[in-house]
Amino acid sequence: MARKIGLVAASKRRRGGIARAHEQFDPSPVFRRARDFCDRSYSEWYVLSTLYQMAPPQQVIGADEPALYLLSAAERMAWAEAVARQLHARVARSAEPLTYVLYASQLYAELLVRVAPDLKFEMLSPVCHSSSDCTGMMIGCAPSHVSSLVQYGYNMGHSLPNLCE
């Protein structure tokens, strides 16, 4: 069985100033739910950041980084390639197979799968009635505009965890 490592996307909402990666995005309830779930479910997880790529939860980071969707296509691809190098390095250090579980938007997933098709990913993403309603990842007991959760990746048949516990 593959060991799972959580990857949580940085949120637009931030504390500001300098804080540990797992605290910087506390103003976002979605980030907090994903973070708390990763703390309970995985022995290892990271925050996906445009400036720090894969930041361990305890790494001290600043709040001045652009959102992924604000980067140019070339910048997004460079970011994805840098993260893919870190993911491959982590796989190389592991004695067991790894699966990365993304708690992020579909943009993150598409970029990472494109640059690292040999890695195993699972991804949680919202399906919304209105694109203007979805301003980020929604997990578990999200507002009513999220009609369902869809799991992408190699393990399409598995049920999704309830992150509202």
Rosetta constraint file for C-alpha pairs under 8 A:
AtomPair CA 1 CA 97 HARMONIC 7.37 0.50
AtomPair CA 2 CA 96 HARMONIC 6.59 0.50
AtomPair CA 2 CA 97 HARMONIC 4.74 0.50
AtomPair CA 2 CA 98 HARMONIC 5.04 0.50
AtomPair CA 2 CA 99 HARMONIC 6.03 0.50
AtomPair CA 3 CA 96 HARMONIC 6.87 0.50
AtomPair CA 3 CA 97 HARMONIC 6.20 0.50
AtomPair CA 3 CA 98 HARMONIC 4.83 0.50
AtomPair CA 3 CA 99 HARMONIC 6.07 0.50
AtomPair CA 4 CA 42 HARMONIC 6.58 0.50
AtomPair CA 4 CA 98 HARMONIC 5.79 0.50
AtomPair CA 4 CA 99 HARMONIC 4.79 0.50
AtomPair CA 4 CA 100 HARMONIC 5.72 0.50
AtomPair CA 4 CA 101 HARMONIC 6.60 0.50
AtomPair CA 5 CA 42 HARMONIC 6.10 0.50
AtomPair CA 5 CA 43 HARMONIC 7.40 0.50
AtomPair CA 5 CA 44 HARMONIC 5.46 0.50
AtomPair CA 5 CA 45 HARMONIC 5.27 0.50
AtomPair CA 5 CA 46 HARMONIC 7.92 0.50
AtomPair CA 5 CA 98 HARMONIC 7.18 0.50
AtomPair CA 5 CA 99 HARMONIC 6.32 0.50
AtomPair CA 5 CA 100 HARMONIC 4.94 0.50
AtomPair CA 5 CA 101 HARMONIC 6.02 0.50
AtomPair CA 6 CA 38 HARMONIC 5.99 0.50
AtomPair CA 6 CA 42 HARMONIC 6.59 0.50
AtomPair CA 6 CA 44 HARMONIC 6.70 0.50
AtomPair CA 6 CA 45 HARMONIC 4.32 0.50
AtomPair CA 6 CA 46 HARMONIC 6.27 0.50
AtomPair CA 6 CA 100 HARMONIC 5.91 0.50
AtomPair CA 6 CA 101 HARMONIC 4.82 0.50
AtomPair CA 6 CA 102 HARMONIC 6.19 0.50
AtomPair CA 6 CA 103 HARMONIC 7.36 0.50
AtomPair CA 7 CA 45 HARMONIC 5.72 0.50
AtomPair CA 7 CA 46 HARMONIC 4.99 0.50
AtomPair CA 7 CA 47 HARMONIC 5.79 0.50
AtomPair CA 7 CA 48 HARMONIC 6.26 0.50
AtomPair CA 7 CA 54 HARMONIC 7.99 0.50
AtomPair CA 7 CA 100 HARMONIC 6.74 0.50
AtomPair CA 7 CA 101 HARMONIC 5.90 0.50
AtomPair CA 7 CA 102 HARMONIC 4.84 0.50
AtomPair CA 7 CA 103 HARMONIC 5.97 0.50
AtomPair CA 7 CA 104 HARMONIC 7.73 0.50
AtomPair CA 8 CA 31 HARMONIC 7.38 0.50
AtomPair CA 8 CA 34 HARMONIC 6.70 0.50
AtomPair CA 8 CA 35 HARMONIC 6.98 0.50
AtomPair CA 8 CA 45 HARMONIC 7.65 0.50
AtomPair CA 8 CA 46 HARMONIC 6.25 0.50
AtomPair CA 8 CA 47 HARMONIC 4.83 0.50
AtomPair CA 8 CA 48 HARMONIC 5.76 0.50
AtomPair CA 8 CA 102 HARMONIC 6.14 0.50
AtomPair CA 8 CA 103 HARMONIC 4.73 0.50
AtomPair CA 8 CA 104 HARMONIC 6.03 0.50
AtomPair CA 9 CA 31 HARMONIC 7.68 0.50
AtomPair CA 9 CA 47 HARMONIC 5.74 0.50
AtomPair CA 9 CA 48 HARMONIC 4.65 0.50
AtomPair CA 9 CA 49 HARMONIC 6.63 0.50
AtomPair CA 9 CA 102 HARMONIC 7.77 0.50
AtomPair CA 9 CA 103 HARMONIC 6.22 0.50
AtomPair CA 9 CA 104 HARMONIC 4.94 0.50
AtomPair CA 9 CA 105 HARMONIC 7.69 0.50
AtomPair CA 9 CA 108 HARMONIC 7.96 0.50
AtomPair CA 10 CA 25 HARMONIC 6.73 0.50
AtomPair CA 10 CA 31 HARMONIC 7.40 0.50
AtomPair CA 10 CA 47 HARMONIC 6.16 0.50
AtomPair CA 10 CA 48 HARMONIC 5.72 0.50
AtomPair CA 10 CA 49 HARMONIC 5.53 0.50
AtomPair CA 11 CA 25 HARMONIC 5.86 0.50
AtomPair CA 11 CA 28 HARMONIC 6.57 0.50
AtomPair CA 11 CA 31 HARMONIC 6.50 0.50
AtomPair CA 11 CA 67 HARMONIC 7.93 0.50
AtomPair CA 11 CA 136 HARMONIC 7.65 0.50
AtomPair CA 12 CA 25 HARMONIC 7.75 0.50
AtomPair CA 12 CA 28 HARMONIC 7.83 0.50
AtomPair CA 12 CA 67 HARMONIC 6.66 0.50
AtomPair CA 13 CA 25 HARMONIC 5.92 0.50
AtomPair CA 13 CA 26 HARMONIC 7.69 0.50
AtomPair CA 13 CA 27 HARMONIC 5.63 0.50
AtomPair CA 13 CA 28 HARMONIC 5.53 0.50
AtomPair CA 14 CA 24 HARMONIC 5.50 0.50
AtomPair CA 14 CA 25 HARMONIC 4.49 0.50
AtomPair CA 14 CA 26 HARMONIC 6.66 0.50
AtomPair CA 14 CA 27 HARMONIC 5.87 0.50
AtomPair CA 14 CA 28 HARMONIC 7.41 0.50
AtomPair CA 14 CA 63 HARMONIC 6.50 0.50
AtomPair CA 15 CA 19 HARMONIC 7.84 0.50
AtomPair CA 15 CA 23 HARMONIC 7.72 0.50
AtomPair CA 15 CA 24 HARMONIC 5.25 0.50
AtomPair CA 15 CA 25 HARMONIC 6.12 0.50
AtomPair CA 15 CA 26 HARMONIC 6.68 0.50
AtomPair CA 15 CA 27 HARMONIC 6.41 0.50
AtomPair CA 15 CA 63 HARMONIC 7.32 0.50
AtomPair CA 16 CA 24 HARMONIC 6.99 0.50
AtomPair CA 16 CA 62 HARMONIC 7.17 0.50
AtomPair CA 16 CA 63 HARMONIC 5.03 0.50
AtomPair CA 16 CA 64 HARMONIC 7.87 0.50
AtomPair CA 17 CA 62 HARMONIC 5.77 0.50
AtomPair CA 17 CA 63 HARMONIC 5.75 0.50
AtomPair CA 18 CA 24 HARMONIC 7.52 0.50
AtomPair CA 18 CA 60 HARMONIC 6.66 0.50
AtomPair CA 18 CA 61 HARMONIC 5.66 0.50
AtomPair CA 18 CA 62 HARMONIC 4.52 0.50
AtomPair CA 18 CA 63 HARMONIC 6.56 0.50
AtomPair CA 19 CA 23 HARMONIC 6.17 0.50
AtomPair CA 19 CA 24 HARMONIC 5.29 0.50
AtomPair CA 19 CA 60 HARMONIC 5.33 0.50
AtomPair CA 19 CA 61 HARMONIC 5.68 0.50
AtomPair CA 19 CA 62 HARMONIC 6.53 0.50
AtomPair CA 20 CA 24 HARMONIC 5.97 0.50
AtomPair CA 20 CA 57 HARMONIC 6.57 0.50
AtomPair CA 20 CA 58 HARMONIC 5.25 0.50
AtomPair CA 20 CA 59 HARMONIC 5.28 0.50
AtomPair CA 20 CA 60 HARMONIC 4.15 0.50
AtomPair CA 20 CA 61 HARMONIC 5.88 0.50
AtomPair CA 21 CA 25 HARMONIC 7.37 0.50
AtomPair CA 21 CA 47 HARMONIC 6.66 0.50
AtomPair CA 21 CA 55 HARMONIC 6.64 0.50
AtomPair CA 21 CA 56 HARMONIC 6.95 0.50
AtomPair CA 21 CA 57 HARMONIC 4.93 0.50
AtomPair CA 21 CA 58 HARMONIC 5.99 0.50
AtomPair CA 21 CA 59 HARMONIC 5.61 0.50
AtomPair CA 21 CA 60 HARMONIC 5.93 0.50
AtomPair CA 21 CA 61 HARMONIC 5.87 0.50
AtomPair CA 22 CA 26 HARMONIC 7.54 0.50
AtomPair CA 22 CA 35 HARMONIC 7.03 0.50
AtomPair CA 22 CA 47 HARMONIC 7.31 0.50
AtomPair CA 22 CA 57 HARMONIC 4.65 0.50
AtomPair CA 22 CA 58 HARMONIC 6.56 0.50
AtomPair CA 24 CA 61 HARMONIC 7.56 0.50
AtomPair CA 24 CA 62 HARMONIC 7.84 0.50
AtomPair CA 24 CA 63 HARMONIC 7.09 0.50
AtomPair CA 25 CA 31 HARMONIC 6.53 0.50
AtomPair CA 25 CA 32 HARMONIC 7.54 0.50
AtomPair CA 26 CA 31 HARMONIC 6.80 0.50
AtomPair CA 26 CA 32 HARMONIC 5.84 0.50
AtomPair CA 27 CA 32 HARMONIC 7.95 0.50
AtomPair CA 28 CA 32 HARMONIC 6.29 0.50
AtomPair CA 29 CA 33 HARMONIC 6.20 0.50
AtomPair CA 30 CA 34 HARMONIC 6.25 0.50
AtomPair CA 30 CA 137 HARMONIC 6.85 0.50
AtomPair CA 30 CA 138 HARMONIC 6.17 0.50
AtomPair CA 30 CA 139 HARMONIC 6.61 0.50
AtomPair CA 31 CA 35 HARMONIC 5.91 0.50
AtomPair CA 32 CA 36 HARMONIC 5.95 0.50
AtomPair CA 33 CA 37 HARMONIC 6.04 0.50
AtomPair CA 33 CA 139 HARMONIC 7.55 0.50
AtomPair CA 33 CA 163 HARMONIC 6.24 0.50
AtomPair CA 33 CA 164 HARMONIC 7.04 0.50
AtomPair CA 34 CA 38 HARMONIC 6.11 0.50
AtomPair CA 34 CA 103 HARMONIC 6.63 0.50
AtomPair CA 34 CA 139 HARMONIC 7.38 0.50
AtomPair CA 34 CA 163 HARMONIC 7.03 0.50
AtomPair CA 35 CA 39 HARMONIC 6.12 0.50
AtomPair CA 36 CA 40 HARMONIC 6.31 0.50
AtomPair CA 37 CA 41 HARMONIC 5.91 0.50
AtomPair CA 37 CA 163 HARMONIC 6.08 0.50
AtomPair CA 38 CA 42 HARMONIC 5.35 0.50
AtomPair CA 38 CA 44 HARMONIC 7.91 0.50
AtomPair CA 38 CA 45 HARMONIC 6.50 0.50
AtomPair CA 39 CA 43 HARMONIC 7.24 0.50
AtomPair CA 39 CA 44 HARMONIC 7.97 0.50
AtomPair CA 39 CA 45 HARMONIC 7.68 0.50
AtomPair CA 45 CA 56 HARMONIC 6.84 0.50
AtomPair CA 45 CA 57 HARMONIC 7.23 0.50
AtomPair CA 46 CA 54 HARMONIC 5.68 0.50
AtomPair CA 46 CA 55 HARMONIC 5.40 0.50
AtomPair CA 46 CA 56 HARMONIC 4.75 0.50
AtomPair CA 46 CA 57 HARMONIC 5.88 0.50
AtomPair CA 47 CA 53 HARMONIC 7.81 0.50
AtomPair CA 47 CA 54 HARMONIC 5.65 0.50
AtomPair CA 47 CA 55 HARMONIC 5.04 0.50
AtomPair CA 47 CA 56 HARMONIC 6.34 0.50
AtomPair CA 47 CA 57 HARMONIC 6.49 0.50
AtomPair CA 48 CA 52 HARMONIC 7.52 0.50
AtomPair CA 48 CA 53 HARMONIC 5.45 0.50
AtomPair CA 48 CA 54 HARMONIC 4.91 0.50
AtomPair CA 48 CA 55 HARMONIC 6.40 0.50
AtomPair CA 49 CA 53 HARMONIC 4.69 0.50
AtomPair CA 49 CA 54 HARMONIC 6.29 0.50
AtomPair CA 49 CA 55 HARMONIC 6.90 0.50
AtomPair CA 49 CA 65 HARMONIC 7.90 0.50
AtomPair CA 50 CA 65 HARMONIC 6.51 0.50
AtomPair CA 50 CA 66 HARMONIC 6.68 0.50
AtomPair CA 50 CA 67 HARMONIC 6.79 0.50
AtomPair CA 50 CA 68 HARMONIC 6.10 0.50
AtomPair CA 50 CA 79 HARMONIC 6.60 0.50
AtomPair CA 51 CA 65 HARMONIC 5.83 0.50
AtomPair CA 51 CA 66 HARMONIC 7.78 0.50
AtomPair CA 52 CA 61 HARMONIC 7.87 0.50
AtomPair CA 53 CA 79 HARMONIC 6.98 0.50
AtomPair CA 53 CA 82 HARMONIC 6.98 0.50
AtomPair CA 53 CA 83 HARMONIC 5.55 0.50
AtomPair CA 54 CA 83 HARMONIC 6.44 0.50
AtomPair CA 54 CA 86 HARMONIC 7.31 0.50
AtomPair CA 55 CA 59 HARMONIC 6.16 0.50
AtomPair CA 66 CA 70 HARMONIC 6.40 0.50
AtomPair CA 66 CA 71 HARMONIC 7.14 0.50
AtomPair CA 67 CA 71 HARMONIC 7.08 0.50
AtomPair CA 68 CA 76 HARMONIC 6.70 0.50
AtomPair CA 69 CA 76 HARMONIC 7.93 0.50
AtomPair CA 69 CA 107 HARMONIC 7.80 0.50
AtomPair CA 71 CA 75 HARMONIC 5.62 0.50
AtomPair CA 71 CA 76 HARMONIC 5.81 0.50
AtomPair CA 72 CA 76 HARMONIC 6.12 0.50
AtomPair CA 73 CA 77 HARMONIC 6.19 0.50
AtomPair CA 74 CA 78 HARMONIC 6.17 0.50
AtomPair CA 75 CA 79 HARMONIC 6.09 0.50
AtomPair CA 76 CA 80 HARMONIC 6.15 0.50
AtomPair CA 76 CA 111 HARMONIC 7.71 0.50
AtomPair CA 77 CA 81 HARMONIC 6.13 0.50
AtomPair CA 77 CA 111 HARMONIC 6.94 0.50
AtomPair CA 78 CA 82 HARMONIC 6.20 0.50
AtomPair CA 79 CA 83 HARMONIC 6.24 0.50
AtomPair CA 80 CA 84 HARMONIC 5.98 0.50
AtomPair CA 80 CA 111 HARMONIC 5.88 0.50
AtomPair CA 80 CA 112 HARMONIC 5.64 0.50
AtomPair CA 80 CA 115 HARMONIC 6.69 0.50
AtomPair CA 81 CA 85 HARMONIC 6.22 0.50
AtomPair CA 81 CA 112 HARMONIC 7.73 0.50
AtomPair CA 81 CA 115 HARMONIC 6.12 0.50
AtomPair CA 82 CA 86 HARMONIC 6.55 0.50
AtomPair CA 83 CA 87 HARMONIC 6.17 0.50
AtomPair CA 83 CA 112 HARMONIC 7.76 0.50
AtomPair CA 84 CA 88 HARMONIC 6.01 0.50
AtomPair CA 84 CA 112 HARMONIC 6.67 0.50
AtomPair CA 84 CA 115 HARMONIC 6.73 0.50
AtomPair CA 84 CA 116 HARMONIC 5.98 0.50
AtomPair CA 85 CA 89 HARMONIC 6.09 0.50
AtomPair CA 86 CA 90 HARMONIC 6.22 0.50
AtomPair CA 87 CA 91 HARMONIC 6.32 0.50
AtomPair CA 88 CA 92 HARMONIC 6.17 0.50
AtomPair CA 88 CA 119 HARMONIC 7.81 0.50
AtomPair CA 89 CA 93 HARMONIC 6.47 0.50
AtomPair CA 90 CA 94 HARMONIC 6.52 0.50
AtomPair CA 91 CA 97 HARMONIC 7.34 0.50
AtomPair CA 91 CA 98 HARMONIC 6.49 0.50
AtomPair CA 94 CA 98 HARMONIC 7.66 0.50
AtomPair CA 98 CA 120 HARMONIC 7.06 0.50
AtomPair CA 99 CA 119 HARMONIC 7.40 0.50
AtomPair CA 99 CA 120 HARMONIC 4.92 0.50
AtomPair CA 99 CA 121 HARMONIC 5.62 0.50
AtomPair CA 99 CA 122 HARMONIC 7.19 0.50
AtomPair CA 100 CA 119 HARMONIC 7.99 0.50
AtomPair CA 100 CA 120 HARMONIC 6.20 0.50
AtomPair CA 100 CA 121 HARMONIC 4.77 0.50
AtomPair CA 100 CA 122 HARMONIC 6.22 0.50
AtomPair CA 101 CA 121 HARMONIC 5.71 0.50
AtomPair CA 101 CA 122 HARMONIC 4.61 0.50
AtomPair CA 101 CA 123 HARMONIC 5.72 0.50
AtomPair CA 102 CA 109 HARMONIC 7.17 0.50
AtomPair CA 102 CA 121 HARMONIC 6.97 0.50
AtomPair CA 102 CA 122 HARMONIC 5.95 0.50
AtomPair CA 102 CA 123 HARMONIC 4.57 0.50
AtomPair CA 102 CA 124 HARMONIC 6.47 0.50
AtomPair CA 103 CA 123 HARMONIC 6.26 0.50
AtomPair CA 103 CA 124 HARMONIC 5.72 0.50
AtomPair CA 103 CA 125 HARMONIC 7.56 0.50
AtomPair CA 103 CA 137 HARMONIC 7.25 0.50
AtomPair CA 104 CA 108 HARMONIC 6.25 0.50
AtomPair CA 104 CA 109 HARMONIC 7.25 0.50
AtomPair CA 104 CA 123 HARMONIC 7.26 0.50
AtomPair CA 104 CA 124 HARMONIC 6.87 0.50
AtomPair CA 104 CA 125 HARMONIC 6.83 0.50
AtomPair CA 104 CA 136 HARMONIC 7.84 0.50
AtomPair CA 104 CA 137 HARMONIC 5.69 0.50
AtomPair CA 105 CA 109 HARMONIC 6.79 0.50
AtomPair CA 105 CA 124 HARMONIC 7.80 0.50
AtomPair CA 105 CA 125 HARMONIC 5.88 0.50
AtomPair CA 105 CA 126 HARMONIC 7.90 0.50
AtomPair CA 105 CA 136 HARMONIC 6.54 0.50
AtomPair CA 105 CA 137 HARMONIC 5.48 0.50
AtomPair CA 106 CA 110 HARMONIC 5.99 0.50
AtomPair CA 106 CA 125 HARMONIC 6.25 0.50
AtomPair CA 107 CA 111 HARMONIC 6.21 0.50
AtomPair CA 108 CA 112 HARMONIC 6.20 0.50
AtomPair CA 109 CA 113 HARMONIC 5.95 0.50
AtomPair CA 109 CA 123 HARMONIC 6.93 0.50
AtomPair CA 110 CA 114 HARMONIC 5.97 0.50
AtomPair CA 111 CA 115 HARMONIC 6.38 0.50
AtomPair CA 112 CA 116 HARMONIC 5.77 0.50
AtomPair CA 112 CA 117 HARMONIC 7.75 0.50
AtomPair CA 113 CA 117 HARMONIC 4.96 0.50
AtomPair CA 113 CA 119 HARMONIC 7.62 0.50
AtomPair CA 113 CA 121 HARMONIC 7.60 0.50
AtomPair CA 120 CA 153 HARMONIC 7.30 0.50
AtomPair CA 120 CA 154 HARMONIC 6.60 0.50
AtomPair CA 121 CA 152 HARMONIC 7.98 0.50
AtomPair CA 121 CA 153 HARMONIC 5.42 0.50
AtomPair CA 121 CA 154 HARMONIC 6.62 0.50
AtomPair CA 122 CA 151 HARMONIC 6.80 0.50
AtomPair CA 122 CA 152 HARMONIC 5.81 0.50
AtomPair CA 122 CA 153 HARMONIC 4.71 0.50
AtomPair CA 122 CA 154 HARMONIC 6.58 0.50
AtomPair CA 122 CA 155 HARMONIC 6.69 0.50
AtomPair CA 123 CA 151 HARMONIC 5.50 0.50
AtomPair CA 123 CA 152 HARMONIC 5.13 0.50
AtomPair CA 123 CA 153 HARMONIC 6.35 0.50
AtomPair CA 124 CA 139 HARMONIC 7.54 0.50
AtomPair CA 124 CA 149 HARMONIC 6.68 0.50
AtomPair CA 124 CA 150 HARMONIC 6.11 0.50
AtomPair CA 124 CA 151 HARMONIC 5.09 0.50
AtomPair CA 124 CA 152 HARMONIC 6.82 0.50
AtomPair CA 125 CA 137 HARMONIC 6.34 0.50
AtomPair CA 125 CA 138 HARMONIC 7.05 0.50
AtomPair CA 125 CA 139 HARMONIC 7.80 0.50
AtomPair CA 125 CA 149 HARMONIC 5.96 0.50
AtomPair CA 125 CA 150 HARMONIC 5.74 0.50
AtomPair CA 125 CA 151 HARMONIC 6.74 0.50
AtomPair CA 125 CA 152 HARMONIC 7.92 0.50
AtomPair CA 126 CA 134 HARMONIC 7.82 0.50
AtomPair CA 126 CA 137 HARMONIC 6.45 0.50
AtomPair CA 126 CA 138 HARMONIC 5.86 0.50
AtomPair CA 126 CA 139 HARMONIC 7.59 0.50
AtomPair CA 126 CA 146 HARMONIC 6.20 0.50
AtomPair CA 126 CA 147 HARMONIC 7.70 0.50
AtomPair CA 126 CA 148 HARMONIC 6.47 0.50
AtomPair CA 126 CA 149 HARMONIC 5.15 0.50
AtomPair CA 126 CA 150 HARMONIC 6.57 0.50
AtomPair CA 127 CA 146 HARMONIC 5.88 0.50
AtomPair CA 127 CA 147 HARMONIC 5.94 0.50
AtomPair CA 127 CA 148 HARMONIC 5.70 0.50
AtomPair CA 127 CA 149 HARMONIC 6.25 0.50
AtomPair CA 127 CA 150 HARMONIC 7.09 0.50
AtomPair CA 128 CA 133 HARMONIC 7.10 0.50
AtomPair CA 128 CA 134 HARMONIC 6.52 0.50
AtomPair CA 128 CA 145 HARMONIC 5.78 0.50
AtomPair CA 128 CA 146 HARMONIC 4.68 0.50
AtomPair CA 128 CA 147 HARMONIC 5.75 0.50
AtomPair CA 128 CA 148 HARMONIC 7.62 0.50
AtomPair CA 129 CA 133 HARMONIC 7.62 0.50
AtomPair CA 129 CA 145 HARMONIC 5.86 0.50
AtomPair CA 129 CA 146 HARMONIC 6.78 0.50
AtomPair CA 129 CA 147 HARMONIC 6.78 0.50
AtomPair CA 130 CA 134 HARMONIC 7.10 0.50
AtomPair CA 130 CA 145 HARMONIC 7.43 0.50
AtomPair CA 131 CA 135 HARMONIC 7.93 0.50
AtomPair CA 133 CA 145 HARMONIC 6.86 0.50
AtomPair CA 134 CA 138 HARMONIC 7.82 0.50
AtomPair CA 134 CA 146 HARMONIC 7.94 0.50
AtomPair CA 138 CA 142 HARMONIC 5.65 0.50
AtomPair CA 138 CA 146 HARMONIC 7.48 0.50
AtomPair CA 139 CA 149 HARMONIC 7.70 0.50
AtomPair CA 139 CA 163 HARMONIC 6.53 0.50
AtomPair CA 140 CA 161 HARMONIC 7.56 0.50
AtomPair CA 140 CA 162 HARMONIC 5.28 0.50
AtomPair CA 140 CA 163 HARMONIC 4.97 0.50
AtomPair CA 140 CA 164 HARMONIC 5.64 0.50
AtomPair CA 141 CA 162 HARMONIC 7.80 0.50
AtomPair CA 141 CA 163 HARMONIC 7.45 0.50
AtomPair CA 141 CA 164 HARMONIC 5.90 0.50
AtomPair CA 142 CA 146 HARMONIC 6.46 0.50
AtomPair CA 149 CA 160 HARMONIC 7.91 0.50
AtomPair CA 151 CA 155 HARMONIC 7.94 0.50
AtomPair CA 151 CA 156 HARMONIC 5.99 0.50
AtomPair CA 151 CA 160 HARMONIC 7.36 0.50
AtomPair CA 152 CA 156 HARMONIC 5.99 0.50
